[in-house]
Amino acid sequence: MATGKEYLSFILEQLSEIDGITYRRMMGEYIIYHHGKIAAYLCDDRLLVKILPSSEALMPEAVREPPYEGAKDMLLVDNVDDRSYLKNLFEAMYPELPEPGKKK
């Protein structure tokens, strides 16, 4: 099941107070970038963020699951209705996000 445009629009609206949020479509799903760094995936109408010290600290009870078969686990964000929570989460994660890989 691919992520619907409605869910993408909802998440983008929830993240609209955060500078530097962009996205890219990937095989029916979406990658969410924060100032060019991969921060999250939208897969099957779920928001999954990278497992980082900050995301684990802010979501200690979060379910770990892969965004798609064969991928590394990520943390399922179950509080997508709270904009200030999402803003705090993404801003806390940003310094820990890996730099994008160099294109060949």
C-alpha positions as CSV (number, residue, x, y, z in Angstrom):
1,M,0.0,0.0,0.0
2,A,1.6,3.3,-1.1
3,T,1.3,6.5,0.9
4,G,-1.6,8.7,-0.3
5,K,-1.3,12.3,-1.5
6,E,-3.7,13.3,1.3
7,Y,-1.3,11.9,4.0
8,L,1.7,13.5,2.4
9,S,-0.2,16.9,2.4
10,F,-1.2,16.4,6.0
11,I,2.4,15.7,7.1
12,L,3.8,18.6,5.1
13,E,1.2,20.9,6.7
14,Q,2.2,19.6,10.2
15,L,5.9,20.2,9.4
16,S,5.2,23.6,7.7
17,E,6.6,25.6,10.7
18,I,10.1,24.0,10.3
19,D,12.5,25.6,7.8
20,G,14.1,23.5,5.2
21,I,11.6,20.6,4.9
22,T,11.4,19.1,1.4
23,Y,10.4,15.7,0.1
24,R,11.0,13.4,-2.8
25,R,8.8,10.6,-4.2
26,M,10.4,7.2,-4.2
27,M,8.5,4.1,-5.5
28,G,5.1,5.3,-4.3
29,E,6.5,6.5,-1.0
30,Y,8.2,9.7,0.1
31,I,11.5,10.7,1.7
32,I,11.4,13.8,4.0
33,Y,14.5,15.9,4.0
34,H,15.5,18.5,6.6
35,H,17.9,21.0,4.9
36,G,19.0,18.3,2.5
37,K,19.5,15.6,5.0
38,I,17.2,12.5,5.1
39,A,15.2,12.7,8.3
40,A,12.1,10.6,7.7
41,Y,10.2,8.3,5.4
42,L,6.5,8.3,4.7
43,C,5.6,4.7,3.9
44,D,2.1,3.1,3.9
45,D,0.7,6.3,5.5
46,R,3.1,6.1,8.4
47,L,5.8,8.7,9.5
48,L,9.0,7.0,10.4
49,V,12.1,8.9,11.6
50,K,15.7,7.9,11.8
51,I,16.9,6.2,15.0
52,L,19.2,8.8,16.6
53,P,20.0,9.6,20.3
54,S,17.6,12.5,20.1
55,S,14.7,10.7,18.5
56,E,15.1,7.8,21.0
57,A,15.2,10.2,23.9
58,L,12.0,12.0,22.7
59,M,10.2,8.8,21.8
60,P,11.5,6.1,24.2
61,E,8.4,3.9,23.7
62,A,8.3,4.2,19.9
63,V,7.8,1.1,17.8
64,R,10.7,0.2,15.7
65,E,9.9,-1.0,12.2
66,P,11.4,-0.8,8.7
67,P,9.8,1.6,6.2
68,Y,9.9,-1.2,3.6
69,E,11.1,-4.8,3.4
70,G,14.8,-5.1,3.7
71,A,15.4,-1.6,5.2
72,K,16.8,-0.7,8.5
73,D,14.4,-0.1,11.4
74,M,13.1,3.4,12.0
75,L,11.0,4.9,14.8
76,L,7.2,5.1,14.1
77,V,5.9,8.6,15.0
78,D,2.5,8.1,16.5
79,N,1.9,11.7,17.6
80,V,1.6,13.3,14.1
81,D,-1.3,15.5,15.2
82,D,0.9,17.6,17.5
83,R,2.8,20.2,15.4
84,S,4.9,21.5,18.3
85,Y,6.0,18.0,19.1
86,L,7.0,17.3,15.5
87,K,8.9,20.6,15.3
88,N,10.8,19.8,18.5
89,L,11.5,16.3,17.2
90,F,12.8,17.4,13.8
91,E,14.9,20.3,15.3
92,A,16.4,18.0,17.9
93,M,17.3,15.4,15.3
94,Y,18.8,17.8,12.7
95,P,22.3,18.1,14.2
96,E,22.6,14.3,14.4
97,L,21.4,13.5,10.9
98,P,24.1,12.2,8.6
99,E,25.3,14.4,5.8
100,P,24.0,13.4,2.4
101,G,26.2,11.1,0.4
102,K,28.2,12.4,-2.5
103,K,26.8,11.7,-6.0
104,K,29.1,10.0,-8.4
